[in-house]
Amino acid sequence: MFESLQDRLGSILNGLTGRGALSEADVSAALREVRRALLEADVALEVVRSFTDKVREKAVGAEILKSIKPGQMVVKIVHDELINMLGSEGVPIDLNAPAPVVIMMVGLQGSGKTTTTGKIALRMTTRDKKKVLMASLDTRRPAAQEQLRQLGAQTGVDTLPIIAGQSPTDIAARAVQAAKLGGHDIVILDTAGRTHIDEPLMIEMAEIKRRSNPHEILLVADALTGQDAVNLARNFDERVGITGLVLTRMDGDGRGGAALSMRAVTGKPIKLIGVGEKMSELEEFHPRRVADRILGMGDIISLVEKAAENIDAEKAAAMAAKMKSGKFDLNDLADQLKQMQKMGGMGGIMGLMPGMSGMKDKMAAAGLDDRMFGRQLAIISSMTKAERANPDILKHSRKKRIAAGSGTDASEINKLLKMHRQMADMMKMMGGKKGGGMMKQMMGGLAGKMGLGGMGGGMGGGMGGMPDLSKMDPKQLEALQKQAEAAGLGKGLPGGGGLPGLGNGMKLPGLGGGFPGLPGLPKKK
């Protein structure tokens, strides 16, 4: 979503950090470029003006000129203002009200209200363990009520039975009554959309609000809409009064201007973002993490949370034990590839790693994309149990059979085997006493740099050095990331600017001490 903005701001700010001293003219020239980049990203003009004025005010003063590294200070000021623009803290959906808590979904037609209603209901059922009732108030769009009923069946969430001919306001009143009688904790009302804002729509919304008394009114907006989304948010807020925003299609190739503008213009928090088509692909909005991603600082906390959500703890423990003994066969490699796919594939992981956002294009050009995972898994699936456990028995005739079965060729099989050999060698080195000591020493040095003295002494056994991130809460992780940035490791961590230990031993939960080298990445010469 923010890739073009990220590239532009990254190159502008990198130009500043390389200089020893900054004049007012340097700051003004950089801010002119920042302003242009934000306007190209479709951020509303009034928001851009306010943003650049605030940055200039803070950047051109005694505080910046006395700084040892003025360029880095400007980056920090831009980063802080970006967080203020997006809202300083993430705000979840408020459920502190007598049951049933009524949540009303509003927005234009085609913005994804019905799908988002299903996603929120599933999230509250699985994560918050709440009993949810969904009701469709959309009597105009053909099969809108049937769509919500099917989403309910798909996710296992209750939906209000459809009665033909009822008005939206009557359905709203019936839904609240049914939720009270059925012992539901939450009732979500999916209202009708329009192709544009019109008077009858607003009157209907106000009447539904009066009859159902919602605790939350969430405006669902398409993140690809651009500046028009700002007018939409303003109109709905003035007429109906919204309590928060949900942005859909944040995984699209839009320029992200709506996300940056809507919070600043309405003053209402972005509570959730839709990041994909699947019903599980809905995330809380964390302004600091989004600001970090836009400025290429990565998002270690989200990466760790994704790992914790998607990785089976028992499998991870078994993998870690195997790695310690130095064993690593093709079944283990297939498990690692599947885990990376679950976490969003190569692109998703690289986008969250500090200093690695610029690597995505280079990797795509080298043919190292998520389709490569699919091909590698197809190759491993086409092998027998014996071949997966002992790849050394793969000779020409076997490779020919596997190539035919997986729709690949011998060269791709050889590449996979070479990658497996390198990873297996690394496991042996990391599992052995000699390698463990080397790893401990290396990570101990890094811990010292980050002001975490004494951590190198053996917090993680053979893998020692960095703390196990799976056992840290988000506040500790945030403190760790801040320490990394303060030590100059925020952009461009060791190992080609990646997260320390993706290939060097940092313990992401369940990945048995870190990704053993990103699969398929060429080794540094």
N, C-alpha and C positions, 0 to 999 in steps of 0.2 A: 504493500500500500504506500509506504513512505519512501520507496527506493530512490526516486528521482530527487526528492527533497534531501534525502540523506546524502546522496552523492554531491549535490551542489553545496550544501552547508559544510560537508566534510572538507571539500577542496578549499573553500573560502577560509575556514578556520585553521586548516593546516598551514595555509600561507601566513597566517598571523603568528602561530606558535613557533615558527622557525626563526622569528626575528628577536634580536636582543632587546631593542627598545621600540616603543610605539609612539608615534605622534598623533595629534588629533586628526590630522589628514588621513593617516593609515586607518584609524578606527572608522572615520566617515566613509572612506572608500569601501571598507569591508561591510559596513552596515548597508551601503547602497546595494551591494551584491546580495546581502541577506534579504533585503526588502524585495529585490527582483525575484529571488528564489521562492519566497513565500507567496508572492503574487502569482508566479507561474504554477505554484502548487494549488492555486484556487482558494487561497485564504482570503477572507473578506478584507477589503481595503481599510476599513476603520480599525480592524484588529491588527493589521500589519503596521499601520501608523503608530498605534498605541505601543506595540511591541518594540519597534525600533527606537521610539522616543525614550522608553524606559531603559533600554540597553545603553543608549548614548549617554543618558543622564548618569548612569552608574559607571560607565566605562571611561568617560572623559573627566577625570578628576584626580585629585592628589592620590587617592587610594590606588589607582591603576599605575600612575607614573612612578610611584615609589616601589612598586612590586618588583621582585627579582625577575620573574618571567611574565611580563605584561600580557603576552599573547595567550598564555594559559588562563590568565585572569579573565580575559574577554570570553574565552570558551566557557568558563564557569558562569559568568554573568548571563550569557546566551542560554545556557543550560537551565539556570534557575528561572529565568523569565519564561522559558518554554514550559517548565513545570507549572508556573503560576497561570499561564494561559490555558493549560489543560485542566487546571484544578489541582491544588497542592496534594491532596490525599484522595485515594480511591474511596468511593461511597457505595456500599452494597445496597441491595433492595431492603427497605425498612419493613420488618415484620412485627414491630412492637405495637400491636393494637389488638383489641379483643377479637377472637375468632368468630366468624371467618373473616380474614383480612382480604379486602377487595382490591385487586389490581386491575386497572383499566388500561387497555392498550389502544393508542390512537396513532394516526398517521395516514399518509396518502396511499392510494391503491398501488400495489406492486412493490411496496417497500419491504415486504416480508413479515407483516404483522402475524399472520396465522402460523407460519413456521416458527417465528420467534416465540409465540405463545406456547407452542409445543415444547420448544427447547427449554424455556424458563420452567414450565411445569415439570419436565423430566429432571432438571437440575435440582429443583426444590424437593422432589420426591426422593431422589437418590442421595443427594448431599445433605439436605437439611432434615430428611426423614419426615416430611410433612405430607398430610393427606390433601391433595389438590383436586379441585373441580374446574374444568374448562367449559366456557359457554361461548358459542358463536352468536354475535348480534348482527351479523352481516346477512340481511335478508335480500339484498339486491344482487350480489354477484352470484352467478349460477354455481351451484354445488359448493359454496363457501362453507356452509354448515357441515356438509358431508366430508369436506377436506379435514376439518378439525376433528370430526368423529373418528376418521381413519388414523389421524395422528395420535389420538387418544388410545386407539386399539394397538397401534404400533409401539407406543411407549408404556402402555399399561396404566395410563392416567384416566380417571373418570371424566366423562363429558356429559353435559346436560342433554337429556333426550330432546329430539327435535319435534316441535309441534308446528305444523304448517299454518301460516296465516297470522302468527303472532307478531306484534310490532317489536322493534329493538328494545324500547323502554320496558315493555311487559316481560320480555325475555330476561332483561337485567334483574328486574324485581324477583322473577321466578328463580333465577340462578342463586341469588343471595338466600332466598327462603330454602331452596333445596340444599344448599351448603350447610345451613343451620341444622336442618333436619337430619342430614347425612353425616354430621359430625366432621365436616371438612375444616381444615385449618386455613386454607387459602382458596379463593375463587378468582379466576382470571377471566376477564371479559374481553373478548376479541371483537372490537367494533368495526363497522363498515368503513372502507376507505373511499376516496374519490380520486378522479384523475387530476383534480385541482381543488384548491380551497374554495368552498362556496358557502353561502349563508345557511341553506337547509342543513348542511352537514354540521355546522357549528351549533345550530339550535338543537339538533338531535343529540350531539355530544353533551351539551349543557343539561339537557333533560335526563340523559342516562346518568350523568354525574349526580344530579339531584336525587334520583330514585335509588341509586345503589350506594351512595356515599363512599367512594373509593379512598383507600388510604394512600395508594400510589397511583399516579397517572403517568404512564411511560410513553414517550413519543418515539415511535420506531421510524428511523430515517435511513435511507440508503446512503452509504458513505461515498458512493460514486456520483451523487447529485451535484456536488460542488457548491457554489455560492448560493444557489437557490434554496438549499437546505436551511440556510440561515434565516431567510424570510419565512420559510415554513415553520421553523421552531418558534420564531417571534410571534407569528399569527396564532398558533395553537396555544402558546403560553398566555397571550393577552385574552383570548376568548374562553379557553377551557381551564387553563392553569395547570401546567405540567410540573411533575416533581423530579423527573429525570429523563435521560435520553438512552436509547439503545441504538447503536449503529450497526447496520447489517453490511455484509459484503466487504468486510475489512481485509479479506484475503484477495480482493480484486486488484486490478492494476491502476486504480484511480490515484489521484495525486495527494489525497489525504487532507485537502483544505477544509472539508466539512468538519472533520474531527477537531481541527485546530480552531475553527471559527465558532462553532455552535456553543461550546462551553463559555467562551469569552463574551459572546453576545447575549445569551439568555441568562447566564449566571447559574444555570442548572447543571448538575453533574452528569457526566456520561457514566452510566452505571454498568452497562454490559456491552460487549461487542461480539458480533457474529463473525466467526473466522473460517467458516466452511459450510458445506451443504449438509453434513451429517447432523443428527439431532444432538449429539454430544459436543458439537463444535460451537460452544458459547463460553466466553471467558469474562471474568471481571476486568474492568478497565483500571489500570494502575498508571496514573499520569507520569510518575517518575520513571517507570520502566519504558514507557513509550518515548519519553524525552531522551532517555539513554540510547534507545535504538535509533532514533532520528539522527543523533549526533555520533553514531557509530561506536558507542561505548559498550554495546552488547547488553545482555540482560541475563546475568548469571542466575538470578533468583528464579525467573520463569523457566529457565532451562532445568534447574534442579527440581522445581515443582512438576514439570512435565515428566521428568525421569521418575519421580516418586509415584506419580499417577499411573504411568504406563508400564512400569516394570514389576514383574512378579518377584516378591521378596525371596521365596523359596528357591526359584530358579537362579536368582542372583547369588544366593549363598552357595548353591552347588557349583555355579560358574567360578566364584571366587576361590573355592576349595580346589577346583581343577587347575586354575591358574597358578595357585600356590605350589601345586605339585609339578607345574611346568607342562601339563597336558593341555592340548587345544586341538580338537579335530574339526572336521568340516560341519558336524552337527552344531558345535559351539559357534562357529562362524555364522551359520544360518540363523541361529538365535540372536546374535548381535545385530545382524542385518535387519531382522524383523523388528527388534526393539528400536532401531534407528528410524525405521519406516513409521512406527507408531508415534514417535516423537516429532513427526513432521518432515521426515526425510532429511537429506543433506542440506537443502535450502533452508528449511525451518531451523535446523540446529545451528548452521553457520550464521543465520541472521541474529541469533541470540548470543553469539560469542563475541567478546570484545575484540575490536580491530579486524574482524574477519568478514565484515559485510562486503568489502571490495573484492574478496576472493571468489564470490559466487559466480561472477561473469567469467573469470579466468577458468574456473572449474567446468562451467558449462561448455566453454570453447574447447576444452580438452576432452569433452565427452564424459565428464564425471558428474552425471546427474542422477536423479532418482530412478530413471529407467534402467540405469546400470544395476541398481539393487535388484530390480525385477529379473533381469537376465541372470545375475549371479545366483539368485534363489532358484531359478528354473534349472540352472546347471546342477546345483546341489540336489534338487528334487529328482533329477533324472539318474542319480547314482544309486547303487545298491547300498544296503547297510554296511557291508564290508568295505566298500569303496569310501564311504563317508568316514568310517572309523580309521581307515588306513589309506590315505591318499597315495602312498608310495607305490601301490599296486596298479596305478592307472597307467597303462601302456597305450600304444597307438590304437589298437582295435577297440579297447574300452572307450577311449576318448571319442572315437568315431561314432560309437553307439550313443554316447551321452550328447554329443553335438546334434545328432539327428533327433533325439528325444526332446531337447531343450530349444531347438530352433536357432542354435548358435553355431560357431565354428571352433576348430581346435585352438586357434590363437586366443580366443576368449577364455577357453578352459585353462590354457597355460597361464594366462594373466591371473585368473582366480587362484590357481595352485601356487603361483609365485607369491601372491599377496598372503595366502594362508601360511606359507613357509616363513615369511618375514614376521608375521604375527606370532606364530608358534615359537620362533627363536626368541622374540621379545618376551613371551610368557616365561620361557625357561630362564632368561636373564633376570626377569623381575622376581621369579620364584626362588632363584638360587641365592645363597648367602652373599656371594660376591656382589651380585646385581642389587640385592636388597640394600646392602650398605651404601652402594653408589647412589641409589635412588634416595635413600635417607639423607645423604650428604647434600644432594642437589636440592631436594625439597626444603631441607633445613636452611639452606642459603636463601631460598626464596622467602621462607617464613620470616627470616631476619630482616630482609628488605621491606617486608610489609609491616614490620613492627610487631611481629608475633613471636618474639624471642622465646627460645626454648622449645618451640614446637617441633623442631627437627629431631628432637631426642627420641622419638619412637612412639608417637601417638597412634600410628597405624600399623604396628608390627613391621613386617617385611616391606610394606608399601609406605611406611612412615612419612612424616613430614606434614602434609596438610591435614586439617581435621576432616572427619567424615561428614560431608555436607548433608547426608541423609538424616543425621541426628541433630542438626541445627535448626532452630526456628527461624522464620523469615526475618526477624529483627536482627539476629546474629549475622545472617547472610548479608543483610543490607550493610551492617557495620563492616563486614569483611570486604564487601565491594568498595565501600568508601575508603577503607584503608589502602586497598589496591590502587584506587585512583590517586590518593594522596601521595603514594609512593611512586607515582608516574607510571603505574602499570595499567591504568584504565583503558588507554588506547595503545594497543601493541604490546600484549603480554608476551613472555618468552615463548619461543617455539613458533616463529612466524606470526606473532601478534595474536595467537589463539589463547584460549583459557589454559592456564598452566595445568598440564597433566592430561589434556586430551591427546593421548599419545605419550605423555610424560608422567602419568601416575596420579592425577587428582581423583579422589573418590567421588564420582557421581553415584547416587544411590543405585545399587543394583547393577552397575556396570562393571563390577568386579575390579574397582581401582581405576576406572577411567576407560575411555575408548582406547583399545590397543591400536592406536594409529587409525586415522579415518580410512575405512576401506577404499582401496583404489587410488589413494593419493600418492603421487610420485614422491619418492624420498628426496630430501635436499641433497644436492651434490656438494 
